[in-house]
Amino acid sequence: MGSSAALTAMYQDALLAHHRAPHNRREMPGATASAALKNPVCGDEIRVFVRVEQDRLLEVSFTGRGCSVATASASMMTDVVTGLPVPEVLDIALSLERMLVSPDQDVVLPAALAPLRAVAPFPGRHGCVRMAWQALRDALQDTPQQTPE
């Protein structure tokens, strides 16, 4: 098996592991905001819950149903962004989008999101990756702004 094939297989294994046992898949009592999206083409749907304090994303979770890529993307997202300042979360979301539309560019992503690079050559699946991230951005926009005391 060549290195490219081995890398693809590793990414597929990671995606399937997150799909089979998604992290942080649950409703979140006490969420400061949530947002839901549905893909009218395939029927996938997701709701993302966030708890933000002092401009830091303390907790994120999701519910819904989707394909393996959509579920894996949501699961990986919750692992990567929990605990980060909101501006950093938004930067990661922007980098992920750049990686999808320009896979040949050297886009820096957290290592935990590397398996999503395997989806970049398949534009028909980009929406599966984006759905959780768009719901996260929507939820963060609906989060009440807090000013430091």
Steps between C-alpha positions, in 0.01 A plus 500: 500500500647837397530786744208684340278193524611440859419860591158472337431177689607660828268795437213269414557301818494821708183623330325168555609486866339841563189395309462177696565657842446875466636721775272748680182385325235614744270786581645761732285630784604855578640574157545871434393446137431238239444487127352238270560430133349252258634403162193495275681285244596203718289556811792519743422722796697626794453723802808642670488618861756737651578635843709815482636701789728801475542445124626143554321191368479294817288220358360390165283205410275388217198291419349388174554246232723499202736306282834375628684813384248739658503314830879469505541870421268597786674264741848624408379859521384456859838354599702776336311815598399427860680739734623738231434874474221571252725693255732198482202271435392723213856500358504119502163494323636738236813286454287189459300676229822607324627141513182376332492753217878513445637159597833571328572798726696444818221562752586445864238305692506340844632144463169357620332640187755350257270209406258752348763572233399170344167659405652802319529325159126428508306829466171314522587413861621844612151583630524197727814646661367856511161439660618468861742790463233726352264409784780580747555842340124566505480405868795723586331792323195444720708492819442804719803729498676535833718787597778453753440667834 
